[in-house]
Amino acid sequence: MLEVTLEAIAISGSPRKNGNTELLSRHALNAIEEEGINTELISLSGIEIKPCNACYACKEKETCPIDDALWPVYTRMKKADAIILASPVYFGSASAQIKGLMERAGYVAHFNGRLFEGKVGGPLVVARRAGKNFTMAQLTFWFQIMGCIVPGSTYWNVAFGSHEKGNVRQDEEGMRTAWNFGKNIAFLLKKLRA
Ligand SMILES: Cc1cc2nc3c(=O)[nH]c(=O)nc-3n(C[C@H](O)[C@H](O)[C@H](O)COP(=O)(O)O)c2cc1C
């Protein structure tokens, strides 16, 4: 049997440290880790990832001339076998932080050999009330155009979290959905990389 070290990362697109998005992401990663897969939570809180400026430098080579924190995050995405993108809902939509990452990491990977093709992944979304399904669709579109393989869960990957940090824990079904999503990522990853 081939012994491979598998890695799953979750990227939290909330500007708030230790908030609901990070908590839900960590929960999904714990489910993955239980299956013997290495995990890492990357928070975009406190780091700057600007939006794409459409210079198309990434069409010529694997680079992005915007000088900010994109590259270390992009490098981790490239290395990972599975990627979760997690976002709070901001005005009915994904956060600006995760959107900037999707635009730039997405184009660099796309123009340089479709580098995210075949990775396992999917979204996680937290909101106080409205905009969850729309945001989940936004994130899912990204995974699909990147050629990633997106497993399901026992519900859509959305959870309620109010303005209070940690409040998402009270959404028992939302937490369970994230957990089961993590389990399905691990299951799929093991089948694909066996
Ligand atoms: C600028 C801003 C806009 C928001 N817009 C929405 C929204 O459209 N719908 C919603 O249900 N919650 C909205 N929220 C609430 C967050 O989605 C919610 O508090 C979430 O749990 C925050 O996750 P975090 O703790 O990881 O930051 C908004 C919060 C902020 C700061």
PDBQT file of the ligand as one rigid body, heavy atoms in Angstrom, charges set to zero:
ROOT
HETATM    1  C1  LIG A 201     -19.920  44.202   7.521  1.00  0.00    +0.000 C 
HETATM    2  C2  LIG A 201     -20.793  43.050   7.958  1.00  0.00    +0.000 A 
HETATM    3  C3  LIG A 201     -21.842  42.668   7.147  1.00  0.00    +0.000 A 
HETATM    4  C4  LIG A 201     -22.675  41.600   7.510  1.00  0.00    +0.000 A 
HETATM    5  N1  LIG A 201     -23.673  41.223   6.666  1.00  0.00    +0.000 NA
HETATM    6  C5  LIG A 201     -24.472  40.183   6.994  1.00  0.00    +0.000 A 
HETATM    7  C6  LIG A 201     -25.507  39.736   6.110  1.00  0.00    +0.000 A 
HETATM    8  O1  LIG A 201     -25.700  40.230   5.012  1.00  0.00    +0.000 OA
HETATM    9  N2  LIG A 201     -26.288  38.702   6.524  1.00  0.00    +0.000 N 
HETATM   10  C7  LIG A 201     -26.129  38.105   7.743  1.00  0.00    +0.000 A 
HETATM   11  O2  LIG A 201     -26.889  37.212   8.068  1.00  0.00    +0.000 OA
HETATM   12  N3  LIG A 201     -25.131  38.471   8.589  1.00  0.00    +0.000 NA
HETATM   13  C8  LIG A 201     -24.309  39.498   8.239  1.00  0.00    +0.000 A 
HETATM   14  N4  LIG A 201     -23.264  39.872   9.080  1.00  0.00    +0.000 N 
HETATM   15  C9  LIG A 201     -23.042  39.080  10.316  1.00  0.00    +0.000 C 
HETATM   16  C10 LIG A 201     -21.940  38.023  10.147  1.00  0.00    +0.000 C 
HETATM   17  O3  LIG A 201     -22.109  37.245   8.993  1.00  0.00    +0.000 OA
HETATM   18  C11 LIG A 201     -21.973  37.104  11.390  1.00  0.00    +0.000 C 
HETATM   19  O4  LIG A 201     -21.828  37.885  12.560  1.00  0.00    +0.000 OA
HETATM   20  C12 LIG A 201     -20.883  36.028  11.369  1.00  0.00    +0.000 C 
HETATM   21  O5  LIG A 201     -21.130  35.152  12.461  1.00  0.00    +0.000 OA
HETATM   22  C13 LIG A 201     -19.514  36.651  11.504  1.00  0.00    +0.000 C 
HETATM   23  O6  LIG A 201     -18.523  35.652  11.467  1.00  0.00    +0.000 OA
HETATM   24  P1  LIG A 201     -17.137  35.847  12.248  1.00  0.00    +0.000 P 
HETATM   25  O7  LIG A 201     -17.445  35.702  13.722  1.00  0.00    +0.000 OA
HETATM   26  O8  LIG A 201     -16.259  34.763  11.740  1.00  0.00    +0.000 OA
HETATM   27  O9  LIG A 201     -16.614  37.194  11.911  1.00  0.00    +0.000 OA
HETATM   28  C14 LIG A 201     -22.434  40.927   8.737  1.00  0.00    +0.000 A 
HETATM   29  C15 LIG A 201     -21.370  41.319   9.561  1.00  0.00    +0.000 A 
HETATM   30  C16 LIG A 201     -20.550  42.368   9.179  1.00  0.00    +0.000 A 
HETATM   31  C17 LIG A 201     -19.379  42.764  10.069  1.00  0.00    +0.000 C 
ENDROOT
TORSDOF 0
